[in-house]
Amino acid sequence: MYLNSLKDQTSMREIRIALAAFKQHNGPHALEHAYDQAVDRIESQPRNLHQIATKVICWTTRAIEPPTLSELQHDLAVEPGDTDSTSLAGEEPMVVRLIHFTTQEYFQRPSKSVQSFGDMKSFLSRVCVTYISFSAFSNIETSKIWEFSDLIKRYPLLPYASTAWGIHAAHDAQLSDEVAEFLPDESKLEIIERMTYKYKAPFPPSDGNGLHCAAFYDILGAIDTFCGANTNELDSHRQTPLYYACQGGHTSVVQRLLQYGANTCQSSQMNSPLHAAAQAGDLIGATLRKAFDNTNVSTYFWMTPLFLASTLGFTGMAELLISYGANLDTQSPDGQTAMTIASKTGLEDMIKLLIAAKSVNGSGTSAQIKNDR
């Protein structure tokens, strides 16, 4: 009823005025009621039109960023199991956006009407993984991957799929088989790496394996597929999959990697997994219990995990490290300790923690306050 009245509006300004009037004259739930009616109209459409509307709503409300018109054309064309896509027309970079911010709010709420559209997050992850898995990306010469223009012109969804697939896949517990199929493909990993570099999206350093990627993105279901002989393999930055899982605070992945024998003490010149956990500020350190014999290991710059936690103000992680025997008196080359750093930055809670730990054992270690966590 409400949205039907928008048919007569001829500009975005008039539409916004009409929407404002709905709320003003019909109470705080007027817009929600109007959207409920719109959903009912969508559900009453023929099956093919209903599916198209569902996909468009999914991409415009749940994608990390609004799709361009050409991206949306490919979004709508891709089906799980596809091996390739016919080049579609539409090169103009028009962005498809929702008509009003309340539409986004409506579809983010777990209402009965929204639930009728199914698992939208799962839909996005499957489209992205299917797109990256196209056979066209399997045998591209790595020397030509930097030549983006022709590739993106033919496959306009590739930048988004390459940079967002892992974020969506982390929320899809049933996607592990599809992920496991394309992660061993080095040419596809190379494309993902180049695309994420070009579009400044986060991605593990080059020369990692599928396990590095699964650990980085927190895709627990794919860990079982790749764990084994390469559990402790180093990438180009000499980091292991466990390091990336700790860095991201992915507790479940950390636990699974440890079950497969991940080396908690293996470190590069820069950091160990425990350093990564300390910098993340997450209490996944409790999962790394067998690493606590190594709490005082230093990086190339003489920074212990406790030093890092103290520098960043992560008192929870610092308390955990102290409880397992971290040395309070370890010094940097210029004579600084965890206490001096915390004092300089004015971290009162950290200072109190370090003073309390120091009072338990004046020697600088704190074995006496170990607990049974």
C-alpha positions in Angstrom: 0.0 0.0 0.0 2.7 2.5 1.0 5.2 1.7 -1.7 2.5 1.6 -4.3 2.1 5.3 -3.8 5.7 5.8 -4.8 4.9 4.8 -8.4 3.7 8.3 -9.1 6.9 10.0 -7.8 9.2 11.2 -10.5 12.5 12.0 -8.6 14.6 10.7 -5.8 13.7 13.8 -3.8 9.9 13.1 -4.1 10.5 9.5 -3.1 12.4 10.6 0.0 9.7 13.1 0.9 7.0 10.4 0.5 8.9 8.0 2.7 9.3 10.6 5.4 5.6 11.3 5.3 4.9 7.6 5.9 6.8 7.7 9.1 5.4 11.0 10.2 1.7 10.1 9.6 1.7 6.4 10.4 3.9 5.9 13.4 7.3 4.3 13.9 6.3 1.0 12.4 4.9 2.4 9.2 8.0 1.7 7.1 8.4 -1.8 8.4 4.8 -2.5 7.5 5.3 -1.1 4.0 8.3 -3.3 3.5 6.4 -6.3 4.7 3.9 -5.6 2.0 6.6 -5.2 -0.6 8.0 -8.6 0.4 4.5 -10.1 0.1 4.3 -8.8 -3.4 7.7 -10.2 -4.3 6.6 -13.6 -3.0 3.5 -13.6 -5.1 5.5 -13.2 -8.3 6.2 -16.1 -10.7 9.0 -18.3 -9.5 11.7 -16.9 -11.9 10.9 -13.3 -11.1 10.8 -14.1 -7.4 14.3 -15.6 -7.7 15.7 -12.6 -9.5 14.2 -10.2 -6.9 15.7 -12.4 -4.1 19.2 -12.3 -5.6 19.0 -8.5 -6.2 18.0 -7.9 -2.6 20.7 -10.2 -1.4 23.4 -8.4 -3.2 22.2 -4.9 -2.4 21.7 -5.6 1.3 24.4 -8.1 2.2 27.4 -7.4 -0.1 30.4 -5.7 1.4 29.9 -2.9 -1.1 27.1 -2.0 -3.5 27.6 -3.9 -6.9 28.0 -2.1 -10.1 25.4 -2.8 -12.9 27.8 -5.1 -14.7 28.7 -6.9 -11.5 25.0 -7.4 -10.7 24.4 -8.8 -14.2 27.0 -11.5 -13.5 25.7 -12.0 -9.9 22.3 -12.9 -11.3 23.7 -15.1 -14.0 25.9 -17.3 -11.8 24.6 -20.6 -10.4 26.4 -23.0 -8.1 28.2 -25.6 -10.1 28.8 -23.3 -13.1 32.2 -23.7 -14.7 32.2 -20.6 -16.8 30.2 -17.5 -17.7 29.2 -16.0 -21.0 30.5 -12.4 -21.3 27.6 -10.0 -20.6 27.1 -6.5 -21.9 27.2 -3.6 -19.6 30.5 -1.9 -19.0 29.3 1.3 -17.6 30.2 1.5 -13.9 26.8 2.3 -12.6 26.4 1.4 -8.9 23.2 -0.3 -7.8 22.1 1.0 -4.5 19.1 0.7 -2.2 16.5 3.5 -2.6 16.6 4.4 1.1 18.8 3.5 4.1 15.7 2.0 5.9 15.6 -0.7 3.3 19.0 -1.9 4.4 17.9 -1.8 8.0 14.8 -3.8 7.3 16.6 -6.6 5.5 19.3 -6.8 8.3 16.7 -7.6 10.9 15.8 -11.3 11.5 12.1 -10.8 10.8 9.8 -13.5 9.4 9.5 -11.7 6.1 13.3 -11.5 5.7 13.8 -15.1 6.6 11.6 -16.1 3.7 14.5 -15.1 1.4 16.7 -17.9 2.8 20.3 -17.8 3.9 21.5 -14.7 2.0 25.1 -14.9 3.4 25.4 -18.5 2.1 24.2 -17.4 -1.3 26.8 -14.7 -1.5 29.7 -17.0 -0.5 28.6 -19.7 -3.0 28.4 -17.2 -5.9 31.8 -15.8 -5.1 33.4 -19.3 -4.8 31.7 -20.5 -7.9 32.9 -17.5 -9.9 36.5 -17.8 -8.8 36.3 -21.5 -9.6 35.6 -20.8 -13.3 37.8 -22.9 -15.5 38.9 -19.8 -17.3 41.0 -18.9 -14.3 42.8 -22.2 -14.0 45.5 -21.9 -16.6 46.3 -18.3 -16.8 50.0 -17.6 -17.1 51.1 -15.8 -13.9 53.1 -13.3 -16.0 49.8 -12.1 -17.5 47.8 -11.9 -14.3 48.9 -8.2 -13.9 47.1 -7.5 -17.1 43.8 -6.9 -15.4 41.8 -4.8 -17.9 40.8 -7.6 -20.3 40.2 -10.1 -17.6 38.0 -7.7 -15.6 36.2 -6.5 -18.7 35.1 -10.1 -19.4 34.6 -11.1 -15.8 33.4 -7.9 -14.0 32.5 -9.7 -10.8 36.1 -11.1 -10.4 37.4 -8.2 -8.3 34.6 -8.5 -5.8 34.6 -12.3 -5.7 38.4 -12.4 -5.2 38.4 -9.9 -2.4 35.2 -10.8 -0.5 34.8 -14.6 -1.0 36.7 -15.4 2.2 34.7 -13.0 4.3 31.5 -14.5 3.1 32.8 -18.1 3.2 33.8 -17.8 6.9 30.0 -17.6 7.7 29.1 -20.6 5.6 29.7 -23.8 7.4 28.5 -25.9 4.5 30.9 -24.5 1.9 34.0 -26.4 2.8 33.9 -28.8 -0.2 33.6 -26.0 -2.7 36.5 -24.1 -1.1 38.6 -27.2 -0.9 38.3 -27.7 -4.7 39.7 -24.4 -5.7 42.2 -23.5 -3.0 44.8 -26.1 -4.2 44.8 -24.3 -7.6 47.9 -22.1 -7.5 46.8 -20.0 -10.5 43.5 -19.1 -8.8 45.3 -18.3 -5.6 47.6 -16.1 -7.6 44.7 -14.3 -9.1 43.2 -13.8 -5.7 46.5 -12.4 -4.4 46.9 -10.0 -7.3 43.3 -8.8 -7.1 43.5 -8.2 -3.3 46.7 -6.4 -3.8 45.3 -4.2 -6.6 42.1 -3.4 -4.6 44.0 -3.1 -1.2 42.1 -5.9 0.4 43.7 -8.1 3.1 45.3 -11.4 2.0 48.1 -13.6 3.3 51.5 -13.0 1.7 52.4 -14.8 -1.5 53.6 -18.4 -1.9 51.3 -19.7 0.8 49.2 -22.8 0.4 45.5 -23.4 0.7 45.8 -23.9 4.4 47.3 -20.5 4.9 44.3 -19.0 3.1 41.7 -21.1 5.1 43.4 -20.1 8.4 43.6 -16.5 7.4 39.9 -16.3 6.6 38.7 -18.5 9.4 37.2 -21.2 7.2 37.2 -24.0 9.7 35.5 -26.5 7.4 38.4 -26.4 4.9 41.1 -27.0 7.5 40.6 -30.8 7.6 41.1 -31.0 3.8 44.5 -29.3 3.9 46.0 -30.3 7.2 48.7 -33.0 7.2 52.2 -32.8 5.9 52.0 -29.1 5.1 50.5 -28.0 8.5 53.7 -26.1 9.4 54.7 -25.0 5.8 56.1 -21.4 5.6 54.9 -18.8 3.2 57.0 -16.0 1.6 57.1 -14.2 5.0 58.1 -17.4 6.7 54.8 -17.6 8.6 52.7 -20.7 9.2 48.9 -21.2 9.0 48.8 -21.1 12.8 50.3 -17.6 12.8 47.5 -16.3 10.6 44.8 -18.0 12.7 46.3 -16.5 15.9 46.6 -13.1 14.3 42.9 -13.1 13.3 41.8 -14.4 16.7 40.2 -17.5 15.0 40.0 -19.7 18.1 38.3 -22.7 16.4 40.9 -22.8 13.6 43.7 -22.5 16.1 42.4 -25.5 18.1 42.0 -27.6 14.9 45.6 -26.7 13.7 47.0 -27.7 17.1 45.1 -31.1 16.8 47.0 -31.6 13.5 50.3 -30.9 15.2 50.9 -27.2 14.3 54.2 -26.0 15.8 53.5 -23.2 18.3 57.1 -22.4 18.7 57.9 -22.1 15.0 58.6 -18.4 14.2 60.0 -16.2 11.6 62.5 -13.4 12.3 59.5 -11.2 13.2 56.8 -13.1 15.1 55.7 -16.5 16.5 52.0 -17.5 16.7 52.1 -16.4 20.3 53.2 -12.9 19.2 50.4 -12.8 16.8 47.9 -13.7 19.5 49.3 -11.0 21.7 49.0 -8.4 19.0 45.4 -9.5 18.2 44.3 -8.7 21.7 42.2 -11.8 21.8 42.4 -14.4 24.6 43.1 -17.2 22.2 46.4 -17.5 24.1 44.6 -20.0 26.4 44.3 -22.3 23.4 48.1 -22.2 23.0 48.9 -23.7 26.4 51.7 -25.8 25.1 53.4 -22.7 23.8 53.7 -21.2 27.3 57.1 -22.8 27.8 58.1 -20.3 25.1 56.4 -17.1 26.5 59.7 -15.3 26.7 60.8 -15.8 23.0 61.8 -12.5 21.4 61.2 -11.3 17.9 63.9 -9.8 15.6 63.3 -6.5 17.4 63.6 -8.0 20.9 59.8 -7.8 21.6 58.4 -10.6 23.7 54.7 -11.4 23.5 54.3 -9.7 26.9 56.1 -6.6 25.6 53.7 -6.5 22.7 50.6 -7.0 24.8 51.8 -4.2 27.2 52.5 -1.9 24.3 49.0 -2.3 22.9 47.2 -2.3 26.2 45.8 -5.8 26.0 45.5 -6.5 29.7 43.7 -9.8 29.3 46.4 -11.3 27.1 49.1 -9.8 29.4 47.5 -11.4 32.5 47.4 -14.8 30.7 51.1 -14.5 29.7 52.1 -13.5 33.2 50.2 -16.4 34.7 52.2 -18.8 32.6 55.6 -17.4 33.6 56.4 -14.5 31.2 59.4 -12.6 32.4 58.5 -9.1 33.5 62.1 -7.8 33.4 63.0 -8.7 29.8 64.5 -5.5 28.3 64.7 -4.1 24.8 68.1 -3.0 23.4 67.4 0.5 24.8 66.6 -0.8 28.3 62.8 -0.6 28.2 60.6 -3.2 29.9 56.9 -3.9 29.7 56.4 -1.7 32.8 58.2 1.3 31.3 56.3 1.1 28.1 53.0 0.9 29.9 54.0 3.8 32.0 54.9 6.0 29.1 51.6 5.3 27.3 49.6 5.9 30.5 47.9 2.5 30.5 46.7 2.4 34.1 45.1 -1.0 34.0 48.2 -2.5 32.5 50.4 -0.7 35.1 48.3 -2.1 38.0 48.6 -5.6 36.5 52.3 -5.5 36.1 52.8 -4.0 39.6 50.7 -6.8 41.1 52.6 -9.4 39.2 55.9 -7.9 40.2 54.9 -7.9 43.9 54.2 -11.7 43.8 57.7 -12.5 42.6 60.3 -9.8 42.8 62.6 -11.8 40.5 60.5 -10.7 37.5 58.8 -14.1 36.8 55.5 -15.0 38.1 55.3 -18.8 38.3 53.6 -18.5 41.7 50.4 -17.0 40.2 49.9 -19.7 37.6 46.4 -20.9 37.5 44.4 -23.7 36.1 42.8 -21.9 33.2 
